[in-house]
């Protein structure tokens, strides 16, 4: 008989695009308002993804002013003009209450973690800056562990980022289910043995998570 699949003991959640509305919506709004091609900003972030301006910012390798200069230079090289600080200011997304309730119910039965690529924002309350447990109506209190790229010195999809989460939770990767809105971030987690869920429609993702964990989340 084959070995039984490991029991899920931990639920891991991305922040922006899962708990918070997608930053891609903010990018699209900026592009539309400033006459940039659809997907221009996402294209910048997908070019040289391990060493571009956005990656350096999320690893805390550069200051915000340094990031702005680099990001604006990348935009010019790609044939566009943008105000990097204004793009960052757009990232104040909206909390998804149904997903927060799912995290809360997971917290009652499982270990929980937030795995976020973020940056050190000048405004400490910025949702994509370092997480403040008092922010977002106590959402961050629902996580046993918060792994932030700006503190860890690495970022998704670097496998080390997921290893840190597992080490801090005291679990093996096969014991975890991980939700993220980007396939590129899910791929290494799946390769490590995690169960993965891509969040496109939050309600569908919650339903899939219910099937994985085996208890109601709504």
N, C-alpha and C positions, 0 to 999 in steps of 0.2 A: 504494500500500500504506500502511496506517496505521502510525504510529510504534510501535515495540515498547515494551511496558511497561518502565519503569525496573527495573533489578535491585534486589532488596532487599539493602541493605548494612548495615542496623542493625535491632536488635530492642529495643523500648522496653517496659518493664514498669511497671505500677502496683505498689505495695507491698501495702498492706492490701486484702485481697480477691483478690489474685493470688498474690504470693509468700507472704503471710501470710493466715491464715484471715480470713474477712470480719468487720469490726467490727459488721455488722448482726446477727450471731449474738449478740454481747455485748449489743447494745441490746435484743434480744428477751428475753434472759435477765433483764436488769434490769427490763424492763416486766412480765414474768411474775411476778417475785418481789415487785414493789411495786404490783401491782394497776393498772398503767397499760394503756390500750388497746393492742392490737397495732399496731405501726407508729407509735406516738406520737412517739418520739424522731426517727425518720426524717422524720416530718411537720414537726417543728420545724426540721430542717435544710433541708427543701425549701421552707420559707416564707421569702420575701425572701432567696433563696440567696446573693446577692452582698454582702449587708450584715447578715446575722444574726450572732449571737454566734459560731457555729462558723466562719463565713467570716472574721470578724475575728481569731479565734484562729489560724487556719491561715495568715493573712497576717502574723502577729506584730504586729497593730495594737493588741492588748490583752494585758495580763498574764493569767496563769492565774487569779488571784483576780478580776480584772475580768471575765474570761470567765464564771466561775462565777456571779457576780451577774447578769450579763446573761442567761445561759442559764436560770437558775432563774426569772427574771422572765418570759422567753418561755414557759416551761412553765406558769407560773401563768396567764398571759394566755390560754393554750390550754386551761385547765381542769384542769391536773395539777400535781402536786408531785414534784420530784426533787432529788437531791443531785448536783450537777454534778461535784464531785470524785470521787464514787463511780462515776459513769458513765465518766469518763476512766480510772479505775483498772481498769475492765473491759476495756480495749482491748489487753490483753496476749495477743494471739492466738498461734496455733501456726504455725510454719514448715511449708510444704508441700514435702516433700523432692523429689517428682517435678517440681515447678515449678523448684526450685533446680537440679536436674540439667538441665532444659531450658535454663535461663539459662547454666549452665556450658558446655553444648555450643554454644550460640549464641556465647558468648564466644570460643570457639576459631576461629570462622569469620567473625563479624560484629562490628561495633561494638555496644556494649550501653549502655543507660541505664535508670535508675530514675527515674520521674516520680511524685513523691508529694506529696499534700496532707498536711502534718504540722504539728506545733506544737512550741514550745520547752517541753519538759516539765521540771518541777522535778527529776525523776529522769532523769539523762542516759541511763540504760539503757532507758528506756521505748521500746517499739518504734514508737510513733507520735510520738516526739520526734525531734529531729535525729539523723540516722543516724550511728552510730558504727561505723567499719569493723571494729572488733574484736568487735562484737556479732553475734548471730545466726550463730555458727559460720562467720564469714568471708563470709557471703552478700554483703555490700556490696562486698567486694573484686572481685566478678565484674562490676561495672559500671564502664565507662570514665567515665561521667558520672552524677552524682546531682543531680537538680533538685528542690529542696525549696521548698514554698510559704513556709515560715517564713523562708527566706533570700532567695527571689526577690522577695517582696513582691507576688506575684500567685499565683493558684491555678487548677487545672483547674476549670471549662472555659474559662478565659480563653485565647484563642488565643496571647497573648504567652508563656504558659507553655511551649507546644509549640515556639514559635519559639526560645526560649532553648535548649531541648534540641537542636534541629537545628543551631543556631549552634555550640554547644559540641562537638557531634560532627562538625561540618564536612560535613553532608549536606543534601540537599533533602528536603522532606517525603515526596515520592513514593518515596524510597529506604527508608522506614521501615515496619515493622509495629509496631503498638502494641496492647498487651493491657491492658484495664481491666475492672472488674466493673460499671461504671456507663455506661449508654448516653449519659447527658448529657455524660460526659467523652470519649466516643468520637466524638461528632457533630462537634465542631470539628476534631478530628484528621483525620477522613475528608474534611471539606470542604477541608482544606489539601492533600489528596492522599495521606495515609497509608493503608496497608492496616490495617484495624482488626479486632480479635477481642474479642468480649464474653465474659468469663470467668464462666460460670454453673457448669458442671461442669469442674473443672480438667483432668481427663483428656481431655474433648472439646476443650477449648481447646488443649491440647498437640498433639493430633492435627491440629487445624486449622492450628496454627503450623508443624507439620512439612510440611503441604502447601504452605504459603506459602514457607518457606525452602528446601525441597527436600532436606533431609537429616534423619536420625533424631535424635530428641531424648530417647529413652528407652533 
